[in-house]
Structure formats: structure tokens, C-alpha cells
Amino acid sequence: MMRDLAQVNADLQEQKERVDTVDFKMVTFSLAGKDYGVDIMNVKEIAKADKFTYVPNAASFVQGVYNLRGDIIPIIDLRMFFHLPVEKKNDSIENMLILRIEDRVYGTIVDKIDKVVGINSESIQPPHPIFGDINIKFISGVVEKEGDLYIILDVIRIFTQTEEDKQKPRGVVAEAAAGPAYFSPPMDTPDTQESRAASADTVLNFIKESLPALRQFYPGSLNEEWIRRRFADWSGTRSGEALQLKTAGEADEYLSGFYSPDTGRFWSEDYAALVKSLLPTLSSNSIQVWNIGCGRGYETYSFACILKSRYPDGYIKIWANDNDLMAVSQAPNMTFELEGVPDYCKPYMTKGRTGYSFNKAIKDSIVFEYHDISHENPLPDLDIIMVRDVLSFLPVQDQERIIRGFADKLKGRGMVMTGRNEVLSGADWEFIGKEPVSLFMHAE
């Protein structure tokens, strides 16, 4: 009897020692009010963030990608992955576990990150559906510690495609118990210059897809050079921040350096002088101009005065078009205070009862009309087409079609003035401008 009692005591002591031995540590967190844990060996770090770059056509639980000190990582919302309710918060900052699974890094959004808990691995019990609201295949076990029950997630199973899964349609884990959609982000590549460049291109592509939705700005070959320059500046000044364009205001900030000088006002003396210096001698005494996107007419009047000064004996006709009916309707009758008019325009102005306006020679040279550039517009053969900062706000297929149409409308060696940061590419176009004037001549 004494030997039996001694044996019992020995067994109890051994059990106590086993329980007190910590050979497994997990980072604990909560999802929808329940406690979970993941092996600390899979946790790279914890973080907080509130801006993620949108990923087009991604699964609903993919919040986007995140710039983690220069590394672009996918962000998965575990609550949405497991179809759990999402807590409403006063701010948009999310709690994230940054996980390393084999050679990949993922960000996972959870409700709350708690603490590190150490346990003995032998105390982990097999999973059972009663312990969680998530698919049992993603649970490696359950364990009790100081009265709290933790569901241990098998993150390797969550983020690793099995051979069985590979036989099923990509993007779906089809199971009898409808589990969450499968997510397999692109493989990370080694941290090389090439991989960093590839990551930057990925983020740049996200920005390109955001601009049309937020500000109807369509990236293409016309503005590709500026887009890449701007992205380099943008990412350099937002180190550590998400680069996603989520609002129209952010898109406006991104596009702030795109526009040509003196948009919506008279051209400055310096800009006008540079434009005049770039205009060649024309073979004809008749100068036909198409001004697309004339707005309220400031650009048109500026250019008309420059043309009159450059070709004093020429017959000048400008077809000034815009799809803003109110603007083109009011443009012919605009009056100005003389002190607000640049000097190169003043010789062509006359004083009236309500202020200064342009004289008959300038007004007769301009036809202000409502017109949408996406529609055909019958015009005579043109010497100059002025289309500053207009084409980039049309879908790329329209950009390309309209530029091809320019070639048909222009006389031999005719010119196109695009926006400062818009480039006509191809053998048909020769750049004859000078920063910040973007002027192209059509090859004969």
C-alpha cells in the first residue's frame, strides 16, 4: 500500500514537472471574442497599419498589400477568411501579426493581440469542431492555460497549398463544409535588386489602376514616363506609409505635378515667349489651329495673341472646343481688368464699358464651340493641334485612336502641343519642344 502511494506521488510529481516544462510558445490574439494562438516560431513581428494598397480581382479577405520597410507583403484579414464578424472601431488602424511561412511573409489582421503564452506541447489536445467557429482543418490543437482556452491555428496549413488542393480550381478550396476561399499569393523572391524592382512595379501597377477610378486619369504610353518619375518621388517621400490611393484627395495629390504651366489662366510671359520661339516658319499664310479643351478661353486667347505676334500677316483661325458648355458659351464675351492681363496680350485689347476685352481681330480668329473630343469633328487641314492635359483623362484606347486621327488632320510637318508630361511616341512624331513646352512635329 505504501509502495502504491509512493508510486502515485511519483506519478503526480512527474506530471507536475511535465506541465511546468515549457517547450512551446505561442502568440495569442482574439477573433470575434474567442482566443487563438499561433506558434511563435512563425511570427516575425507585430504591427499596426491603416492603409493598404488595393489588389484588383483579389479574394474578399485580401485587404491588399503593405509596404513593410520596403518589402511588399500581402495582407489577409483572418476574420473575413474565417467568415467571422468584424468589430466596429472608431479608427481604421488594424492589429497585424506578421507571419513568416517558409520563405514567404504575410500580414494577418486580427481583432486584438494579447501576449506570449508558454505551454508544454503535451498539454495540447486534438482539435474538435466544438472549440471554434472555423474549419477544423485549420486548427492544429486546443490548449487550456490558467483557465483560458486557446485555439491554436495551423498557419502553415492556411497559407500552404496541399497536393490535394492543387488538383482543384485555383482560388477555391472546395470542401463539403464550405470553408473559406483559398489564397495563394505570389512567391516571394530573394531580396535582390531585381526583386525589389519587381515589388515596386507591383505597387506602381496598383496606383495605375486606382487613378482611373478616382480621377478618370488613364495611364498609358502617353504619360508612362511621368508616371514612373512621379512614383519614384511619391514612394520616396512616403517611406513607411502605405502607397495606396484610396481617396480622390490622394489622387489629386499624386497628380499635382502633372499639369502644364498656367492651366486655367493666361499664360505667363516666360511660357508665352518660349512657345513663340518654338513656332516655325509656316509655308502657308493661312494658320489653322484646333484647340481641344479650351475651358474658359484663357489658353485660347493667350495662343491667339502669340500667333498674331509670330505671324502678323497670317490669316489665323482657331477652333476652340470643350465639353463644358457653360465655359465655351461665356468665353467669347469675357472682360478683364487690364492689370491682370499679361503684356504680350495688351496690344490686342480694347476698352469697353465693363472692362477690357480682346479686339475684333482676335475675336474673329476664334470659334468657340461645344465639342466632345471622343466624337468626330470635321475640320480643314490643320497646322497646329493644341491638346494640353486632355488626352490623359480619356481611356487609353481613345487616346490611341485620337492620336492616330491627328496624323490625318495635320498638314505636312504639322504640330501637336500636348501637356507638359505627355509624350507622343513612335517614328511619326518628332519632339521639337523645350521644357516645359511639349511640342511634336508630325513627320511627312
RABEL-V567586 format. One record per pair of residues at least 24 apart in sequence whose ideal C-beta (glycine too) atoms are under 7 Angstrom apart, sorted by sequence separation. I is the first residue (numbers start at 0). GAP is how many residues later the second one is. D is the distance in Angstrom with one decimal. If there is no record, write none. Layout:
BEGIN
I | GAP | D
I | GAP | D
END
This chain:
BEGIN
86 | 24 | 5.4
118 | 24 | 5.5
206 | 24 | 6.6
229 | 24 | 6.8
286 | 24 | 5.9
373 | 24 | 5.6
414 | 24 | 5.9
415 | 24 | 4.9
384 | 25 | 6.8
414 | 25 | 6.6
118 | 26 | 5.7
293 | 26 | 3.9
414 | 26 | 5.2
203 | 27 | 5.0
229 | 27 | 6.4
286 | 27 | 4.9
290 | 27 | 5.5
293 | 27 | 6.3
294 | 27 | 5.7
381 | 27 | 5.1
390 | 27 | 6.9
391 | 27 | 6.8
116 | 28 | 5.6
123 | 28 | 6.7
284 | 28 | 6.7
285 | 28 | 7.0
286 | 28 | 6.8
288 | 28 | 7.0
290 | 28 | 6.8
293 | 28 | 4.9
380 | 28 | 6.9
381 | 28 | 5.4
382 | 28 | 5.8
412 | 28 | 5.8
413 | 28 | 5.2
281 | 29 | 6.9
284 | 29 | 5.4
285 | 29 | 4.7
286 | 29 | 4.8
287 | 29 | 5.5
288 | 29 | 4.4
289 | 29 | 5.2
290 | 29 | 4.4
291 | 29 | 5.6
292 | 29 | 5.7
294 | 29 | 6.7
372 | 29 | 6.3
381 | 29 | 6.6
386 | 29 | 6.7
387 | 29 | 6.3
412 | 29 | 6.8
67 | 30 | 6.9
75 | 30 | 6.1
77 | 30 | 5.1
78 | 30 | 7.0
271 | 30 | 6.2
275 | 30 | 5.0
284 | 30 | 6.1
290 | 30 | 6.9
378 | 30 | 6.2
380 | 30 | 4.8
383 | 30 | 6.8
387 | 30 | 6.5
388 | 30 | 3.7
391 | 30 | 6.0
77 | 31 | 6.3
213 | 31 | 5.9
263 | 31 | 6.2
274 | 31 | 5.7
278 | 31 | 5.1
295 | 31 | 4.8
331 | 31 | 6.7
382 | 31 | 5.6
383 | 31 | 5.0
384 | 31 | 4.7
385 | 31 | 4.6
386 | 31 | 6.0
387 | 31 | 4.6
390 | 31 | 6.2
412 | 31 | 6.1
72 | 32 | 4.9
73 | 32 | 5.8
74 | 32 | 4.2
75 | 32 | 5.4
76 | 32 | 4.3
77 | 32 | 5.7
78 | 32 | 6.9
225 | 32 | 6.3
265 | 32 | 5.2
294 | 32 | 5.4
381 | 32 | 5.9
409 | 32 | 5.0
411 | 32 | 4.5
72 | 33 | 6.2
73 | 33 | 7.0
116 | 33 | 7.0
214 | 33 | 6.3
264 | 33 | 5.2
275 | 33 | 6.4
383 | 33 | 6.9
70 | 34 | 6.7
72 | 34 | 5.3
74 | 34 | 6.6
210 | 34 | 6.8
213 | 34 | 5.1
263 | 34 | 6.4
271 | 34 | 5.5
275 | 34 | 5.2
293 | 34 | 6.7
295 | 34 | 6.9
296 | 34 | 3.3
209 | 35 | 4.1
266 | 35 | 4.0
295 | 35 | 5.8
308 | 35 | 6.5
406 | 35 | 5.8
206 | 36 | 6.7
214 | 36 | 4.3
265 | 36 | 5.3
331 | 36 | 5.4
213 | 37 | 3.8
214 | 37 | 6.7
296 | 37 | 6.1
330 | 37 | 4.7
205 | 38 | 6.7
206 | 38 | 5.8
216 | 38 | 6.1
305 | 38 | 7.0
304 | 39 | 5.8
202 | 40 | 5.3
210 | 40 | 5.9
214 | 40 | 6.3
304 | 40 | 4.6
307 | 40 | 6.3
327 | 40 | 4.6
65 | 41 | 5.4
209 | 41 | 6.8
327 | 41 | 6.3
49 | 42 | 4.4
134 | 42 | 6.3
136 | 42 | 6.9
327 | 42 | 5.4
49 | 43 | 4.5
301 | 43 | 6.9
304 | 43 | 5.2
49 | 44 | 6.5
134 | 44 | 4.2
300 | 44 | 6.8
47 | 45 | 5.2
48 | 45 | 6.0
324 | 45 | 4.9
47 | 46 | 6.8
62 | 46 | 6.5
319 | 46 | 5.6
30 | 47 | 6.0
31 | 47 | 6.5
47 | 47 | 6.2
48 | 47 | 6.1
317 | 47 | 5.9
319 | 47 | 6.6
322 | 47 | 6.8
30 | 48 | 5.7
47 | 48 | 6.7
316 | 48 | 6.1
317 | 48 | 4.8
318 | 48 | 5.3
319 | 48 | 4.9
320 | 48 | 5.5
322 | 48 | 6.9
46 | 49 | 4.7
83 | 49 | 6.2
315 | 49 | 4.5
322 | 49 | 4.7
45 | 50 | 6.7
318 | 50 | 6.7
320 | 50 | 3.8
30 | 51 | 6.9
45 | 51 | 5.9
46 | 51 | 5.7
81 | 51 | 6.9
31 | 52 | 4.0
45 | 52 | 6.9
81 | 52 | 4.2
30 | 53 | 5.5
31 | 53 | 5.3
44 | 53 | 4.7
105 | 53 | 6.1
42 | 54 | 5.9
43 | 54 | 4.4
100 | 54 | 6.2
307 | 54 | 6.9
43 | 55 | 6.4
100 | 55 | 5.9
42 | 56 | 6.2
43 | 56 | 4.6
98 | 56 | 5.7
41 | 57 | 5.3
300 | 57 | 6.0
304 | 57 | 6.8
41 | 58 | 6.2
100 | 58 | 4.6
303 | 58 | 5.2
37 | 59 | 6.8
41 | 59 | 6.3
100 | 59 | 6.6
318 | 60 | 6.1
43 | 61 | 6.3
300 | 61 | 6.9
303 | 61 | 5.6
303 | 62 | 5.9
299 | 66 | 5.8
45 | 67 | 5.4
28 | 68 | 6.7
26 | 70 | 6.6
271 | 70 | 6.8
296 | 71 | 6.6
271 | 72 | 5.3
268 | 73 | 5.6
267 | 74 | 6.8
268 | 74 | 6.4
293 | 74 | 6.9
265 | 75 | 6.6
268 | 75 | 6.5
39 | 76 | 6.3
265 | 76 | 5.2
30 | 79 | 5.9
265 | 79 | 6.6
29 | 80 | 6.9
30 | 80 | 5.7
36 | 80 | 6.5
28 | 81 | 4.4
29 | 81 | 4.8
291 | 81 | 5.4
29 | 82 | 4.6
28 | 83 | 6.1
103 | 83 | 6.8
104 | 83 | 6.5
302 | 83 | 6.3
28 | 84 | 4.7
29 | 84 | 6.7
103 | 84 | 5.0
28 | 85 | 5.7
102 | 85 | 6.0
27 | 86 | 4.3
27 | 87 | 5.8
26 | 89 | 5.7
27 | 89 | 5.3
289 | 89 | 5.9
24 | 91 | 5.8
25 | 91 | 5.6
287 | 92 | 5.5
289 | 92 | 5.3
24 | 93 | 4.8
287 | 93 | 6.7
288 | 93 | 6.8
291 | 93 | 7.0
287 | 94 | 4.9
288 | 94 | 6.6
291 | 94 | 6.8
292 | 94 | 6.5
23 | 95 | 5.4
287 | 95 | 5.3
288 | 95 | 4.6
289 | 95 | 4.8
290 | 95 | 4.7
291 | 95 | 4.3
21 | 96 | 3.8
23 | 96 | 6.9
286 | 96 | 5.2
21 | 97 | 6.5
22 | 97 | 6.0
23 | 97 | 4.2
82 | 97 | 6.4
288 | 97 | 6.6
292 | 97 | 3.9
21 | 98 | 6.4
22 | 98 | 5.3
33 | 98 | 6.7
81 | 98 | 6.0
291 | 98 | 5.5
20 | 99 | 5.2
80 | 99 | 4.8
18 | 101 | 5.7
31 | 101 | 6.8
281 | 101 | 6.1
17 | 102 | 6.0
17 | 104 | 6.3
18 | 104 | 6.5
75 | 107 | 6.2
73 | 111 | 4.2
58 | 112 | 6.8
34 | 113 | 5.8
36 | 113 | 4.5
41 | 113 | 5.3
34 | 114 | 6.7
35 | 114 | 6.5
34 | 115 | 5.0
35 | 115 | 5.0
36 | 115 | 4.9
37 | 115 | 5.3
34 | 116 | 7.0
33 | 117 | 6.6
35 | 117 | 5.7
37 | 117 | 5.3
60 | 119 | 6.7
61 | 121 | 6.2
27 | 122 | 6.0
58 | 122 | 4.8
60 | 122 | 6.9
58 | 124 | 5.5
25 | 126 | 6.3
69 | 126 | 6.9
262 | 126 | 6.7
71 | 127 | 4.1
70 | 128 | 7.0
259 | 128 | 4.7
259 | 129 | 5.4
71 | 130 | 5.9
258 | 130 | 5.4
71 | 131 | 6.0
52 | 150 | 5.8
54 | 151 | 6.9
53 | 152 | 5.9
52 | 153 | 4.6
55 | 153 | 5.5
277 | 154 | 6.5
277 | 155 | 6.2
53 | 156 | 6.5
277 | 156 | 6.4
259 | 159 | 4.8
260 | 159 | 6.8
277 | 159 | 6.0
259 | 160 | 4.2
273 | 160 | 6.3
277 | 161 | 5.4
274 | 162 | 5.6
257 | 163 | 5.4
273 | 163 | 5.4
221 | 169 | 5.8
222 | 169 | 5.0
221 | 170 | 6.1
68 | 171 | 6.8
217 | 174 | 6.4
66 | 175 | 6.1
216 | 175 | 5.8
217 | 175 | 6.9
260 | 175 | 5.5
65 | 176 | 6.1
66 | 176 | 6.0
216 | 176 | 5.9
217 | 176 | 6.4
219 | 176 | 4.0
259 | 176 | 6.9
215 | 177 | 5.4
217 | 177 | 5.4
221 | 177 | 5.5
217 | 178 | 5.3
219 | 179 | 5.7
63 | 180 | 6.4
217 | 181 | 6.9
52 | 189 | 6.0
50 | 190 | 6.7
51 | 190 | 5.7
52 | 190 | 5.7
53 | 190 | 5.8
50 | 191 | 3.2
52 | 191 | 3.8
51 | 192 | 6.0
48 | 193 | 6.7
50 | 193 | 5.6
50 | 195 | 6.7
225 | 195 | 3.7
222 | 198 | 6.1
224 | 198 | 5.8
222 | 199 | 5.7
221 | 200 | 5.1
221 | 201 | 6.4
220 | 204 | 5.5
END
